[in-house]
């Protein structure tokens, strides 16, 4: 059994980088943050997670073992395991950069649907490629019985999706290439400089990204998985909203613009001005917006109620100027 790992200094740098990236964003992409946190926790295995999570030896992506034992645990979980801290940090920095852009443009539900789909496609394509090398070329030893792990396949697929509709250029390890071919250039360069990396896994990710774009183009409307995730989020969020509504610390709205229509009821603890419909605190007897008085029935004491209701917008504006000086 693996013991919970410590950090050699790279993970704190990753945490600082992630925090700085999120700090500058107006909208914080939650799915990207959850994915980074999940990968980091699986690697560190703190506390009870060390006893609950399977070891890396139990989840290596090995096509031979997956086919032989129909091992779905290896098929799905291997993407969230990393061999070492540099491997994890490199992948998570890449995930932050790609995930923030994609989730911000697609929305969290569709982005989550895409990640799940790319996970299945990249692992499935890699498995098919490895098996095909055995069946058609009798070339199985280097790939079919190899052990691999990591989020790289999904990241290559995300890179294809991110650059699929752009004509810009990107820097790939110091080389400028057209963005839509950046994944292919990175595949070759990584294999040159890191020969022990999973070439077939990275290639499977690229092909999965291309396949995903083809499937997405052929579907009209929202895909079923995205619709399911949105519905699940709504159902999951309802109890939380209900509890927040019961909380005594919840800020209540006392003042504000009134409702449209003359016969709408006022918010509890307030009275609605019959002239401008502004909701005023029950402690006040004069409308803060237009200066109209209030009588015991909640109607204006300034002339008759019909007079008040016939005031024009210009008269309301003049009353406000006289009351507030602006």
C-alpha positions as CSV (number, residue, x, y, z in Angstrom):
1,X,0.0,0.0,0.0
2,X,1.3,3.4,-0.9
3,X,1.6,5.9,1.9
4,X,0.4,9.5,1.7
5,X,3.1,11.5,-0.2
6,X,4.6,14.8,0.8
7,X,5.7,17.5,-1.6
8,X,9.2,18.3,-2.8
9,X,8.2,21.9,-3.4
10,X,6.5,21.8,-6.7
11,X,3.0,21.4,-5.4
12,X,3.1,24.6,-3.3
13,X,4.2,26.4,-6.5
14,X,1.2,24.8,-8.3
15,X,-1.1,26.0,-5.6
16,X,0.3,29.6,-5.8
17,X,0.0,29.5,-9.6
18,X,-3.6,28.2,-9.4
19,X,-4.6,30.8,-6.8
20,X,-3.1,33.7,-8.8
21,X,-4.9,32.5,-12.0
22,X,-8.2,32.3,-10.2
23,X,-7.7,35.6,-8.3
24,X,-7.6,37.6,-11.6
25,X,-10.8,36.0,-12.9
26,X,-14.2,37.6,-12.4
27,X,-15.9,34.1,-12.8
28,X,-14.1,31.2,-11.1
29,X,-14.4,28.0,-13.2
30,X,-15.5,25.4,-10.6
31,X,-15.0,22.3,-12.7
32,X,-11.4,23.1,-13.6
33,X,-10.6,23.8,-9.9
34,X,-12.3,20.5,-8.9
35,X,-10.3,18.5,-11.5
36,X,-7.0,20.0,-10.3
37,X,-7.9,19.4,-6.7
38,X,-8.9,15.8,-7.4
39,X,-5.7,15.0,-9.2
40,X,-3.6,16.5,-6.5
41,X,-5.5,14.7,-3.7
42,X,-5.1,11.3,-5.5
43,X,-1.4,11.9,-5.7
44,X,-0.9,13.1,-2.1
45,X,-3.3,10.5,-0.6
46,X,-3.8,12.4,2.7
47,X,-5.4,10.8,5.7
48,X,-8.3,8.5,5.0
49,X,-7.8,8.7,1.3
50,X,-4.7,6.6,1.6
51,X,-6.8,3.7,2.8
52,X,-9.7,4.3,0.5
53,X,-8.0,4.9,-2.9
54,X,-6.5,2.0,-4.9
55,X,-2.8,2.0,-5.4
56,X,-1.2,3.0,-8.7
57,X,-0.3,-0.7,-9.3
58,X,-4.1,-1.5,-9.3
59,X,-5.0,1.2,-11.8
60,X,-2.2,1.4,-14.3
61,X,-3.6,1.7,-17.9
62,X,-2.6,-1.6,-19.4
63,X,-4.5,-2.6,-22.5
64,X,-3.8,-6.3,-22.0
65,X,-5.1,-6.4,-18.4
66,X,-8.1,-4.2,-19.2
67,X,-9.2,-6.6,-22.1
68,X,-8.3,-9.7,-20.2
69,X,-10.1,-8.9,-17.0
70,X,-12.6,-6.3,-18.3
71,X,-11.1,-4.0,-15.8
72,X,-13.1,-0.7,-15.8
73,X,-11.2,0.6,-12.8
74,X,-7.9,0.7,-14.8
75,X,-9.8,2.1,-17.8
76,X,-11.2,5.2,-16.0
77,X,-9.1,5.8,-12.9
78,X,-5.7,5.6,-14.5
79,X,-6.1,9.1,-15.9
80,X,-6.2,10.6,-12.4
81,X,-2.9,9.0,-11.2
82,X,0.5,10.4,-11.9
83,X,4.0,8.8,-11.6
84,X,5.8,11.7,-9.9
85,X,5.4,15.3,-8.8
86,X,6.9,16.8,-12.0
87,X,4.5,14.7,-14.0
88,X,1.5,15.9,-11.9
89,X,2.5,19.6,-11.9
90,X,3.2,19.7,-15.6
91,X,-0.2,18.3,-16.4
92,X,-2.1,20.4,-13.9
93,X,-0.5,23.7,-15.1
94,X,-1.6,22.6,-18.6
95,X,-5.1,21.7,-17.3
96,X,-5.4,25.2,-15.6
97,X,-4.6,27.0,-18.8
98,X,-6.8,24.9,-21.1
99,X,-9.6,24.4,-18.6
100,X,-10.1,28.0,-17.7
101,X,-10.4,29.0,-21.3
102,X,-12.8,26.2,-22.3
103,X,-15.0,26.3,-19.2
104,X,-15.3,30.1,-19.4
105,X,-16.4,29.9,-23.0
106,X,-18.5,26.8,-22.8
107,X,-20.1,27.0,-19.4
108,X,-19.4,24.6,-16.5
109,X,-22.1,22.0,-17.3
110,X,-21.0,21.6,-21.0
111,X,-17.3,21.6,-20.0
112,X,-17.9,18.9,-17.4
113,X,-19.8,16.9,-20.1
114,X,-16.9,17.4,-22.5
115,X,-14.3,16.2,-19.9
116,X,-16.3,13.0,-19.2
117,X,-16.7,12.4,-22.9
118,X,-13.0,13.0,-23.6
119,X,-12.1,10.7,-20.8
120,X,-14.0,7.8,-22.3
121,X,-13.0,8.6,-25.9
122,X,-9.3,9.0,-25.2
123,X,-9.0,5.9,-23.1
124,X,-11.1,3.9,-25.6
125,X,-9.2,5.1,-28.7
126,X,-5.9,4.3,-26.9
127,X,-7.2,0.8,-26.1
128,X,-8.4,0.2,-29.7
129,X,-5.1,1.5,-31.2
130,X,-3.1,-0.9,-28.9
131,X,-5.3,-3.8,-29.7
132,X,-5.1,-3.0,-33.5
133,X,-1.3,-3.1,-33.4
134,X,-1.5,-6.6,-32.0
135,X,-4.2,-7.9,-34.4
136,X,-3.1,-6.4,-37.7
137,X,0.7,-5.9,-37.2
138,X,1.7,-8.3,-34.4
139,X,3.2,-5.3,-32.8
140,X,1.9,-5.6,-29.2
141,X,4.8,-5.6,-26.8
142,X,5.7,-1.9,-26.7
143,X,2.1,-0.7,-26.4
144,X,-0.4,-3.5,-25.6
145,X,1.4,-4.6,-22.5
146,X,2.8,-1.2,-21.5
147,X,1.8,0.5,-18.2
148,X,0.7,4.2,-18.4
149,X,-1.1,6.7,-16.2
150,X,-1.9,10.4,-16.2
151,X,-4.2,13.1,-17.5
152,X,-2.2,13.7,-20.6
153,X,-4.5,12.0,-23.1
154,X,-7.4,14.2,-22.0
155,X,-5.2,17.3,-22.2
156,X,-4.2,16.5,-25.8
157,X,-7.9,16.1,-26.6
158,X,-8.7,19.4,-24.9
159,X,-5.9,21.1,-26.9
160,X,-7.5,19.9,-30.1
161,X,-10.9,21.2,-29.0
162,X,-9.4,24.5,-27.9
163,X,-7.6,25.1,-31.2
164,X,-10.1,23.6,-33.6
165,X,-11.6,26.8,-34.9
166,X,-8.7,29.2,-34.8
167,X,-6.3,30.4,-37.5
168,X,-3.8,31.8,-35.0
169,X,-0.3,30.6,-34.3
170,X,1.0,29.0,-31.1
171,X,4.3,28.5,-29.5
172,X,5.0,24.8,-28.8
173,X,8.2,24.4,-26.8
174,X,9.8,27.4,-28.6
175,X,8.5,26.6,-32.1
176,X,5.7,28.7,-33.7
177,X,3.1,26.5,-35.5
178,X,-0.5,27.0,-36.6
179,X,-2.7,26.5,-33.5
180,X,-4.8,23.8,-35.1
181,X,-1.7,21.6,-35.6
182,X,-0.2,22.5,-32.2
183,X,-1.2,19.1,-30.6
184,X,0.5,17.2,-33.4
185,X,3.7,19.2,-33.0
186,X,3.6,18.7,-29.2
187,X,3.1,15.0,-29.7
188,X,6.3,14.7,-31.8
189,X,8.4,17.0,-29.6
190,X,7.4,15.3,-26.3
191,X,8.3,11.9,-27.8
192,X,11.7,13.3,-28.9
193,X,12.6,14.8,-25.5
194,X,10.7,12.4,-23.2
195,X,10.9,9.0,-25.0
196,X,9.4,7.2,-22.0
197,X,6.1,9.1,-22.3
198,X,3.1,7.3,-23.7
199,X,3.1,8.0,-27.4
200,X,0.0,5.8,-28.0
201,X,-1.9,7.5,-25.1
202,X,-1.1,11.0,-26.4
203,X,-2.1,10.0,-29.9
204,X,-5.3,8.5,-28.6
205,X,-6.1,11.9,-27.0
206,X,-5.6,13.8,-30.2
207,X,-7.8,11.4,-32.1
208,X,-10.4,11.6,-29.3
209,X,-10.4,15.4,-29.6
210,X,-11.0,15.2,-33.4
211,X,-13.7,12.6,-32.9
212,X,-15.4,14.7,-30.2
213,X,-15.5,17.7,-32.6
214,X,-17.0,15.6,-35.3
215,X,-19.7,14.3,-32.9
216,X,-20.4,17.7,-31.6
217,X,-20.8,19.1,-35.1
218,X,-23.3,16.3,-36.0
219,X,-25.5,16.9,-33.0
220,X,-28.0,19.7,-32.8
221,X,-29.0,21.2,-29.5
222,X,-27.8,20.2,-26.1
223,X,-26.2,16.8,-25.7
224,X,-28.0,14.4,-23.3
225,X,-25.0,14.3,-20.9
226,X,-24.9,18.1,-20.5
227,X,-28.7,18.2,-19.9
228,X,-28.3,15.5,-17.2
229,X,-25.5,17.4,-15.5
230,X,-27.6,20.6,-15.5
231,X,-30.6,18.8,-14.1
232,X,-28.4,17.1,-11.4
233,X,-26.9,20.4,-10.5
234,X,-30.4,21.9,-10.1
235,X,-31.6,19.0,-7.9
236,X,-28.4,19.1,-5.8
237,X,-28.6,22.9,-5.4
238,X,-32.3,23.0,-4.3
239,X,-31.7,21.8,-0.7
240,X,-28.8,24.2,-0.3
241,X,-30.9,27.1,-1.5
242,X,-33.8,26.0,0.8
243,X,-31.4,25.9,3.8
244,X,-30.0,29.3,3.0
245,X,-33.5,30.7,2.9
246,X,-34.1,29.4,6.4
247,X,-30.8,30.8,7.7
248,X,-31.3,33.5,10.3
249,X,-28.1,35.1,9.0
250,X,-29.5,35.6,5.6
251,X,-29.7,39.2,4.6
252,X,-33.2,40.3,3.9
253,X,-34.1,42.8,1.3
254,X,-35.6,45.8,2.9
255,X,-35.4,48.5,0.3
256,X,-35.5,48.4,-3.4
257,X,-37.4,49.0,-6.6
258,X,-41.0,47.9,-6.3
259,X,-42.8,45.3,-8.4
260,X,-44.5,46.0,-11.7
261,X,-48.2,46.5,-11.4
262,X,-50.5,48.4,-9.0
263,X,-52.0,45.4,-7.1
264,X,-48.8,43.6,-6.1
265,X,-48.3,43.0,-2.4
266,X,-45.4,44.5,-0.6
267,X,-42.6,42.6,0.9
268,X,-43.1,41.8,4.6
269,X,-41.8,44.7,6.8
270,X,-42.1,47.2,4.0
271,X,-44.7,49.3,2.3
272,X,-44.9,50.0,-1.4
273,X,-45.3,53.5,-2.6
274,X,-48.5,53.7,-4.8
275,X,-46.8,56.3,-7.0
276,X,-43.4,55.0,-7.9
277,X,-43.8,51.4,-6.4
278,X,-40.5,51.8,-4.5
279,X,-40.4,49.4,-1.4
280,X,-39.7,51.5,1.7
281,X,-38.9,50.4,5.2
282,X,-41.9,50.1,7.5
283,X,-40.2,52.6,9.9
284,X,-40.6,55.4,7.3
285,X,-43.7,57.4,6.6
286,X,-42.4,59.2,3.5
287,X,-41.2,57.4,0.3
288,X,-37.5,57.7,-0.1
289,X,-37.6,57.7,-3.8
290,X,-40.3,60.3,-4.6
291,X,-41.3,61.9,-1.3
292,X,-44.9,60.8,-1.3
293,X,-46.4,60.4,2.2
294,X,-47.9,57.2,3.6
295,X,-51.2,56.9,5.7
296,X,-52.3,54.1,7.9
297,X,-53.6,52.1,4.9
298,X,-50.4,52.2,3.1
299,X,-51.7,54.8,0.6
300,X,-50.3,58.2,-0.2
301,X,-51.5,61.0,2.1
302,X,-50.4,63.5,-0.5
303,X,-53.8,64.5,-2.0
304,X,-56.0,61.7,-3.2
305,X,-54.8,58.3,-4.3
306,X,-56.1,59.0,-7.8
307,X,-54.1,62.2,-7.9
308,X,-50.9,60.3,-6.8
309,X,-51.4,57.7,-9.4
310,X,-51.8,60.3,-12.2
311,X,-48.4,61.9,-11.5
312,X,-46.1,61.9,-14.6
313,X,-42.6,60.7,-14.6
314,X,-41.4,64.3,-14.9
315,X,-43.3,65.2,-11.7
316,X,-41.8,62.2,-9.9
317,X,-38.3,63.3,-11.1
318,X,-38.9,66.9,-9.8
319,X,-40.1,65.5,-6.4
320,X,-36.9,63.4,-6.2
321,X,-34.8,66.5,-7.0
322,X,-36.5,68.5,-4.3
323,X,-36.0,65.7,-1.8
324,X,-32.5,64.6,-2.5
325,X,-31.1,67.7,-4.2
326,X,-30.1,65.7,-7.4
